[in-house]
Amino acid sequence: MSVKSLETYKSHILEYGFTVINDIFSQEEIDTISNVLQNIDTSKENFRKSEDLFAIRQFLKEIPEIKDLIFNDMIKK
C-alpha cells in the first residue's frame, strides 16, 4: 500500500466515515475465516440470530482463534 493510497483512504474515512480497501485478504485467507465462522457454536448468549440477522457480541472474545487470521500482515500495514 503506497503512501498516496493511504492518504486517499484516510481522506475517504474523514469525508464519509468509512473506506473500502481491496486485497487485504487472499482467497485462501477468506476461505479459512469463513470456515472458522461456519463451524462456531452459535448457541451462546452473545450470538444473536433471527430470520434476517446474525450478530456476534464481543466477536474476538467469543472466537479468539480468528484474531490471527483477521489481523494479517496486510491489515497491519
The first five atom37 places (N, CA, C, CB, O) and aatype in JSON, in Angstrom:
{
  "aatype": [12, 15, 19, 11, 15, 10, 6, 16, 18, 11, 15, 8, 9, 10, 6, 18, 7, 13, 16, 19, 9, 2, 3, 9, 13, 15, 5, 6, 6, 9, 3, 16, 9, 15, 2, 19, 10, 5, 2, 9, 3, 16, 15, 11, 6, 2, 13, 1, 11, 15, 6, 3, 10, 13, 0, 9, 1, 5, 13, 10, 11, 6, 9, 14, 6, 9, 11, 3, 10, 9, 13, 2, 3, 12, 9, 11, 11],
  "atom_mask": [
    [1, 1, 1, 1, 1],
    [1, 1, 1, 1, 1],
    [1, 1, 1, 1, 1],
    [1, 1, 1, 1, 1],
    [1, 1, 1, 1, 1],
    [1, 1, 1, 1, 1],
    [1, 1, 1, 1, 1],
    [1, 1, 1, 1, 1],
    [1, 1, 1, 1, 1],
    [1, 1, 1, 1, 1],
    [1, 1, 1, 1, 1],
    [1, 1, 1, 1, 1],
    [1, 1, 1, 1, 1],
    [1, 1, 1, 1, 1],
    [1, 1, 1, 1, 1],
    [1, 1, 1, 1, 1],
    [1, 1, 1, 0, 1],
    [1, 1, 1, 1, 1],
    [1, 1, 1, 1, 1],
    [1, 1, 1, 1, 1],
    [1, 1, 1, 1, 1],
    [1, 1, 1, 1, 1],
    [1, 1, 1, 1, 1],
    [1, 1, 1, 1, 1],
    [1, 1, 1, 1, 1],
    [1, 1, 1, 1, 1],
    [1, 1, 1, 1, 1],
    [1, 1, 1, 1, 1],
    [1, 1, 1, 1, 1],
    [1, 1, 1, 1, 1],
    [1, 1, 1, 1, 1],
    [1, 1, 1, 1, 1],
    [1, 1, 1, 1, 1],
    [1, 1, 1, 1, 1],
    [1, 1, 1, 1, 1],
    [1, 1, 1, 1, 1],
    [1, 1, 1, 1, 1],
    [1, 1, 1, 1, 1],
    [1, 1, 1, 1, 1],
    [1, 1, 1, 1, 1],
    [1, 1, 1, 1, 1],
    [1, 1, 1, 1, 1],
    [1, 1, 1, 1, 1],
    [1, 1, 1, 1, 1],
    [1, 1, 1, 1, 1],
    [1, 1, 1, 1, 1],
    [1, 1, 1, 1, 1],
    [1, 1, 1, 1, 1],
    [1, 1, 1, 1, 1],
    [1, 1, 1, 1, 1],
    [1, 1, 1, 1, 1],
    [1, 1, 1, 1, 1],
    [1, 1, 1, 1, 1],
    [1, 1, 1, 1, 1],
    [1, 1, 1, 1, 1],
    [1, 1, 1, 1, 1],
    [1, 1, 1, 1, 1],
    [1, 1, 1, 1, 1],
    [1, 1, 1, 1, 1],
    [1, 1, 1, 1, 1],
    [1, 1, 1, 1, 1],
    [1, 1, 1, 1, 1],
    [1, 1, 1, 1, 1],
    [1, 1, 1, 1, 1],
    [1, 1, 1, 1, 1],
    [1, 1, 1, 1, 1],
    [1, 1, 1, 1, 1],
    [1, 1, 1, 1, 1],
    [1, 1, 1, 1, 1],
    [1, 1, 1, 1, 1],
    [1, 1, 1, 1, 1],
    [1, 1, 1, 1, 1],
    [1, 1, 1, 1, 1],
    [1, 1, 1, 1, 1],
    [1, 1, 1, 1, 1],
    [1, 1, 1, 1, 1],
    [1, 1, 1, 1, 1]
  ],
  "atom_positions": [
    [[0.86, -1.18, 0.0], [0.0, 0.0, 0.0], [0.9, 1.23, 0.0], [-0.98, 0.0, 1.24], [1.74, 1.39, 0.89]],
    [[0.74, 2.08, -0.96], [1.58, 3.27, -1.06], [1.08, 4.36, -0.12], [1.62, 3.78, -2.5], [-0.06, 4.33, 0.35]],
    [[1.95, 5.33, 0.14], [1.58, 6.46, 0.99], [0.42, 7.23, 0.36], [2.79, 7.4, 1.23], [-0.5, 7.66, 1.06]],
    [[0.46, 7.4, -0.97], [-0.61, 8.13, -1.65], [-1.96, 7.44, -1.43], [-0.31, 8.24, -3.15], [-2.94, 8.11, -1.12]],
    [[-2.02, 6.13, -1.59], [-3.29, 5.44, -1.4], [-3.71, 5.48, 0.07], [-3.19, 3.99, -1.88], [-4.9, 5.57, 0.38]],
    [[-2.75, 5.42, 0.98], [-3.06, 5.52, 2.4], [-3.72, 6.86, 2.69], [-1.8, 5.33, 3.25], [-4.7, 6.92, 3.44]],
    [[-3.2, 7.93, 2.11], [-3.79, 9.25, 2.3], [-5.19, 9.31, 1.69], [-2.89, 10.34, 1.69], [-6.08, 9.96, 2.24]],
    [[-5.38, 8.65, 0.56], [-6.7, 8.6, -0.07], [-7.69, 7.89, 0.84], [-6.63, 7.89, -1.45], [-8.82, 8.35, 1.01]],
    [[-7.26, 6.78, 1.42], [-8.15, 6.04, 2.35], [-8.49, 6.9, 3.57], [-7.48, 4.72, 2.79], [-9.64, 6.94, 4.0]],
    [[-7.49, 7.56, 4.12], [-7.72, 8.42, 5.28], [-8.71, 9.54, 4.94], [-6.4, 9.03, 5.79], [-9.61, 9.85, 5.73]],
    [[-8.54, 10.14, 3.78], [-9.42, 11.21, 3.34], [-10.85, 10.71, 3.18], [-8.92, 11.8, 2.02], [-11.8, 11.39, 3.57]],
    [[-11.0, 9.53, 2.63], [-12.33, 8.95, 2.44], [-13.0, 8.68, 3.79], [-12.24, 7.64, 1.61], [-14.2, 8.89, 3.95]],
    [[-12.22, 8.22, 4.75], [-12.75, 7.97, 6.1], [-13.23, 9.28, 6.72], [-11.68, 7.32, 7.02], [-14.32, 9.35, 7.29]],
    [[-12.42, 10.32, 6.59], [-12.8, 11.62, 7.16], [-14.05, 12.17, 6.5], [-11.65, 12.62, 7.0], [-14.9, 12.76, 7.17]],
    [[-14.18, 11.98, 5.19], [-15.32, 12.54, 4.46], [-16.59, 11.71, 4.63], [-14.98, 12.66, 3.0], [-17.67, 12.27, 4.81]],
    [[-16.46, 10.38, 4.56], [-17.65, 9.52, 4.54], [-17.83, 8.65, 5.79], [-17.59, 8.63, 3.34], [-18.89, 8.06, 6.0]],
    [[-16.8, 8.58, 6.63], [-16.89, 7.78, 7.84], [-16.49, 6.32, 7.66], [0.0, 0.0, 0.0], [-16.54, 5.54, 8.61]],
    [[-16.08, 5.95, 6.45], [-15.63, 4.58, 6.17], [-14.82, 4.59, 4.89], [-16.84, 3.59, 6.06], [-14.8, 5.59, 4.16]],
    [[-14.15, 3.49, 4.62], [-13.47, 3.28, 3.35], [-13.42, 1.79, 3.07], [-12.04, 3.89, 3.36], [-13.6, 0.98, 3.97]],
    [[-13.18, 1.45, 1.83], [-13.04, 0.05, 1.43], [-11.64, -0.13, 0.87], [-14.13, -0.36, 0.37], [-11.23, 0.59, -0.04]],
    [[-10.91, -1.08, 1.43], [-9.56, -1.38, 0.96], [-9.59, -2.8, 0.41], [-8.5, -1.22, 2.11], [-9.78, -3.76, 1.15]],
    [[-9.39, -2.93, -0.87], [-9.41, -4.23, -1.52], [-8.1, -4.98, -1.3], [-9.7, -4.08, -3.0], [-7.07, -4.38, -0.97]],
    [[-8.14, -6.27, -1.5], [-6.96, -7.15, -1.5], [-6.23, -7.21, -0.16], [-6.0, -6.69, -2.55], [-5.01, -7.38, -0.12]],
    [[-6.96, -7.08, 0.93], [-6.37, -7.24, 2.26], [-6.19, -8.73, 2.57], [-7.25, -6.56, 3.34], [-5.2, -9.13, 3.18]],
    [[-7.16, -9.53, 2.15], [-7.13, -10.97, 2.39], [-7.04, -11.73, 1.08], [-8.37, -11.42, 3.18], [-7.68, -11.35, 0.1]],
    [[-6.24, -12.79, 1.06], [-6.18, -13.67, -0.11], [-7.44, -14.54, -0.1], [-4.88, -14.56, -0.1], [-8.15, -14.6, 0.9]],
    [[-7.7, -15.19, -1.21], [-8.87, -16.07, -1.27], [-8.73, -17.21, -0.25], [-9.04, -16.65, -2.69], [-9.72, -17.62, 0.35]],
    [[-7.53, -17.71, -0.07], [-7.29, -18.76, 0.92], [-7.6, -18.28, 2.33], [-5.84, -19.24, 0.84], [-8.21, -19.0, 3.12]],
    [[-7.2, -17.04, 2.66], [-7.49, -16.47, 3.97], [-8.99, -16.28, 4.16], [-6.77, -15.13, 4.15], [-9.53, -16.57, 5.23]],
    [[-9.67, -15.81, 3.13], [-11.12, -15.65, 3.2], [-11.8, -16.99, 3.44], [-11.66, -15.01, 1.9], [-12.71, -17.09, 4.27]],
    [[-11.36, -18.02, 2.74], [-11.92, -19.36, 2.92], [-11.69, -19.87, 4.33], [-11.32, -20.34, 1.9], [-12.58, -20.48, 4.93]],
    [[-10.5, -19.63, 4.88], [-10.18, -20.08, 6.24], [-11.04, -19.36, 7.27], [-8.7, -19.86, 6.54], [-11.58, -19.98, 8.18]],
    [[-11.16, -18.04, 7.13], [-12.01, -17.25, 8.05], [-13.46, -17.71, 7.96], [-11.91, -15.73, 7.72], [-14.12, -17.89, 8.98]],
    [[-13.94, -17.9, 6.75], [-15.31, -18.38, 6.54], [-15.53, -19.73, 7.18], [-15.62, -18.45, 5.05], [-16.56, -19.97, 7.8]],
    [[-14.56, -20.61, 7.04], [-14.66, -21.95, 7.64], [-14.74, -21.88, 9.16], [-13.47, -22.81, 7.22], [-15.53, -22.59, 9.78]],
    [[-13.93, -21.03, 9.76], [-13.98, -20.85, 11.22], [-15.36, -20.36, 11.63], [-12.88, -19.86, 11.69], [-15.94, -20.88, 12.58]],
    [[-15.88, -19.36, 10.93], [-17.18, -18.79, 11.27], [-18.32, -19.8, 11.09], [-17.46, -17.56, 10.41], [-19.27, -19.81, 11.87]],
    [[-18.22, -20.63, 10.08], [-19.27, -21.62, 9.83], [-19.28, -22.74, 10.86], [-19.11, -22.2, 8.45], [-20.28, -23.44, 11.01]],
    [[-18.16, -22.92, 11.55], [-18.04, -24.04, 12.49], [-18.06, -23.64, 13.96], [-16.79, -24.79, 12.21], [-17.69, -24.44, 14.82]],
    [[-18.48, -22.42, 14.26], [-18.54, -21.99, 15.67], [-19.86, -22.43, 16.3], [-18.39, -20.45, 15.78], [-20.87, -22.64, 15.61]],
    [[-19.82, -22.58, 17.6], [-21.02, -22.93, 18.37], [-21.82, -21.64, 18.59], [-20.65, -23.62, 19.74], [-21.41, -20.79, 19.37]],
    [[-22.96, -21.51, 17.92], [-23.75, -20.28, 18.0], [-24.83, -20.34, 19.08], [-24.39, -20.01, 16.66], [-25.72, -19.49, 19.11]],
    [[-24.75, -21.31, 19.96], [-25.77, -21.42, 21.0], [-25.5, -20.51, 22.2], [-25.86, -22.86, 21.46], [-26.35, -20.4, 23.09]],
    [[-24.36, -19.87, 22.24], [-24.02, -18.99, 23.36], [-24.85, -17.72, 23.34], [-22.53, -18.64, 23.33], [-25.39, -17.34, 22.3]],
    [[-24.95, -17.07, 24.49], [-25.77, -15.87, 24.67], [-25.34, -14.7, 23.78], [-25.73, -15.44, 26.1], [-26.18, -13.92, 23.35]],
    [[-24.04, -14.58, 23.5], [-23.54, -13.45, 22.72], [-23.77, -13.58, 21.22], [-22.08, -13.28, 22.97], [-23.4, -12.69, 20.46]],
    [[-24.36, -14.68, 20.78], [-24.68, -14.87, 19.37], [-26.16, -14.56, 19.17], [-24.35, -16.33, 18.9], [-27.02, -15.16, 19.81]],
    [[-26.44, -13.61, 18.28], [-27.82, -13.19, 18.01], [-28.22, -13.68, 16.63], [-27.97, -11.65, 18.11], [-27.56, -13.38, 15.63]],
    [[-29.31, -14.43, 16.57], [-29.79, -14.93, 15.29], [-31.29, -14.69, 15.18], [-29.47, -16.43, 15.12], [-32.05, -14.9, 16.12]],
    [[-31.68, -14.26, 14.01], [-33.09, -14.16, 13.67], [-33.18, -14.46, 12.19], [-33.7, -12.74, 14.03], [-32.19, -14.83, 11.56]],
    [[-34.36, -14.3, 11.63], [-34.55, -14.61, 10.22], [-33.64, -13.78, 9.32], [-35.99, -14.38, 9.83], [-33.14, -14.28, 8.31]],
    [[-33.42, -12.51, 9.68], [-32.63, -11.63, 8.81], [-31.4, -11.03, 9.5], [-33.5, -10.52, 8.3], [-30.85, -10.04, 9.02]],
    [[-30.96, -11.61, 10.63], [-29.84, -11.05, 11.36], [-28.99, -12.15, 11.96], [-30.33, -10.1, 12.45], [-29.5, -13.13, 12.5]],
    [[-27.67, -11.97, 11.87], [-26.74, -12.8, 12.61], [-25.67, -11.86, 13.13], [-26.13, -13.97, 11.73], [-24.99, -11.2, 12.34]],
    [[-25.51, -11.78, 14.42], [-24.54, -10.88, 15.02], [-23.82, -11.58, 16.16], [-25.22, -9.59, 15.53], [-24.38, -12.46, 16.81]],
    [[-22.58, -11.18, 16.39], [-21.79, -11.74, 17.49], [-21.29, -10.58, 18.34], [-20.6, -12.61, 16.96], [-20.51, -9.75, 17.88]],
    [[-21.76, -10.54, 19.59], [-21.25, -9.54, 20.52], [-19.89, -10.01, 21.03], [-22.25, -9.31, 21.72], [-19.68, -11.2, 21.24]],
    [[-18.98, -9.09, 21.22], [-17.64, -9.39, 21.69], [-16.98, -10.44, 20.8], [-17.68, -9.88, 23.16], [-16.5, -11.47, 21.26]],
    [[-16.97, -10.14, 19.5], [-16.53, -11.05, 18.45], [-15.19, -11.72, 18.76], [-16.42, -10.31, 17.14], [-15.1, -12.95, 18.74]],
    [[-14.16, -10.94, 19.04], [-12.83, -11.52, 19.27], [-12.76, -12.3, 20.58], [-11.79, -10.42, 19.28], [-11.97, -13.24, 20.68]],
    [[-13.55, -11.94, 21.55], [-13.57, -12.68, 22.8], [-14.26, -14.04, 22.61], [-14.28, -11.85, 23.91], [-13.85, -15.04, 23.18]],
    [[-15.31, -14.05, 21.81], [-16.07, -15.28, 21.57], [-15.34, -16.25, 20.62], [-17.43, -14.95, 21.0], [-15.5, -17.46, 20.73]],
    [[-14.55, -15.7, 19.7], [-13.86, -16.53, 18.71], [-12.38, -16.12, 18.68], [-14.52, -16.38, 17.28], [-11.92, -15.54, 17.7]],
    [[-11.65, -16.42, 19.74], [-10.26, -15.94, 19.83], [-9.35, -16.52, 18.75], [-9.69, -16.3, 21.19], [-8.36, -15.89, 18.38]],
    [[-9.66, -17.69, 18.23], [-8.81, -18.3, 17.21], [-8.83, -17.54, 15.88], [-9.23, -19.73, 16.97], [-7.99, -17.78, 15.02]],
    [[-9.77, -16.64, 15.73], [-9.88, -15.89, 14.47], [-9.01, -14.63, 14.47], [-11.33, -15.52, 14.21], [-8.79, -14.04, 13.41]],
    [[-8.54, -14.23, 15.62], [-7.77, -12.99, 15.73], [-6.56, -12.97, 14.81], [-7.33, -12.78, 17.16], [-6.36, -12.0, 14.08]],
    [[-5.75, -14.02, 14.83], [-4.55, -14.06, 13.99], [-4.9, -14.13, 12.5], [-3.69, -15.25, 14.37], [-4.11, -13.69, 11.66]],
    [[-6.06, -14.68, 12.18], [-6.49, -14.75, 10.78], [-6.9, -13.38, 10.26], [-7.64, -15.74, 10.63], [-6.61, -13.03, 9.12]],
    [[-7.58, -12.61, 11.1], [-8.08, -11.3, 10.69], [-6.97, -10.26, 10.66], [-9.2, -10.84, 11.63], [-6.87, -9.48, 9.72]],
    [[-6.13, -10.25, 11.67], [-5.06, -9.25, 11.76], [-3.8, -9.76, 11.09], [-4.76, -8.91, 13.24], [-2.77, -9.97, 11.73]],
    [[-3.9, -9.97, 9.77], [-2.76, -10.44, 8.98], [-1.79, -9.29, 8.7], [-3.25, -11.07, 7.66], [-2.04, -8.15, 9.1]],
    [[-0.7, -9.59, 8.01], [0.31, -8.56, 7.72], [-0.24, -7.41, 6.89], [1.49, -9.17, 7.01], [0.12, -6.25, 7.12]],
    [[-1.11, -7.71, 5.93], [-1.67, -6.66, 5.07], [-2.53, -5.68, 5.86], [-2.5, -7.28, 3.96], [-2.45, -4.47, 5.63]],
    [[-3.33, -6.18, 6.77], [-4.2, -5.27, 7.53], [-3.36, -4.46, 8.55], [-5.32, -6.07, 8.27], [-3.72, -3.34, 8.9]],
    [[-2.27, -5.04, 9.01], [-1.42, -4.32, 9.94], [-0.7, -3.17, 9.27], [-0.41, -5.27, 10.56], [-0.37, -2.17, 9.91]],
    [[-0.45, -3.3, 7.97], [0.2, -2.21, 7.21], [-0.72, -1.02, 7.15], [0.58, -2.67, 5.78], [-0.37, 0.0, 6.56]]
  ]
}
